[in-house]
Amino acid sequence: MSTNELTEHESIEHERTRVPVAGGVLVYESRPDEVGRELIGFEEVDDWDGVRSALVARGVGVGAIHHLPVLDERTRREPSRPYSPGQS
């Protein structure tokens, strides 16, 4: 059997963890071939300042606010993001 084939206990989908914080929800994804989890986006954001504070408290770079997607299936719209110097 090739190492690329899935066994009966494996899935292509990765496990996602949603962490409610002030201002929204942080979405993490666990990957079977890596240790830990990775922040992949945000959901239900209504206050980017609250999300930013949650990222700082967790030691995650606040640049994630500008580079990761909003994954909210309900609205399919991104709230306006905070202004960053150098943006036009």
FENWO-V609095 format. One record per residue. N is the residue number from 1. BURIAL is b if it has 16 or more other ideal C-beta (glycine too) atoms within 10 Angstrom, else e. Layout:
# FENWO-V609095
N & BURIAL
N & BURIAL
This chain:
# FENWO-V609095
1 & e
2 & e
3 & e
4 & e
5 & e
6 & e
7 & e
8 & e
9 & e
10 & e
11 & e
12 & e
13 & e
14 & e
15 & e
16 & e
17 & e
18 & e
19 & e
20 & e
21 & b
22 & e
23 & b
24 & b
25 & b
26 & b
27 & b
28 & b
29 & e
30 & e
31 & e
32 & e
33 & e
34 & e
35 & e
36 & e
37 & b
38 & e
39 & b
40 & b
41 & b
42 & b
43 & b
44 & b
45 & b
46 & e
47 & e
48 & b
49 & e
50 & e
51 & b
52 & b
53 & e
54 & b
55 & b
56 & e
57 & e
58 & e
59 & e
60 & e
61 & e
62 & e
63 & e
64 & b
65 & b
66 & e
67 & e
68 & b
69 & e
70 & b
71 & b
72 & b
73 & e
74 & e
75 & e
76 & e
77 & e
78 & e
79 & b
80 & e
81 & e
82 & e
83 & e
84 & e
85 & e
86 & e
87 & e
88 & e
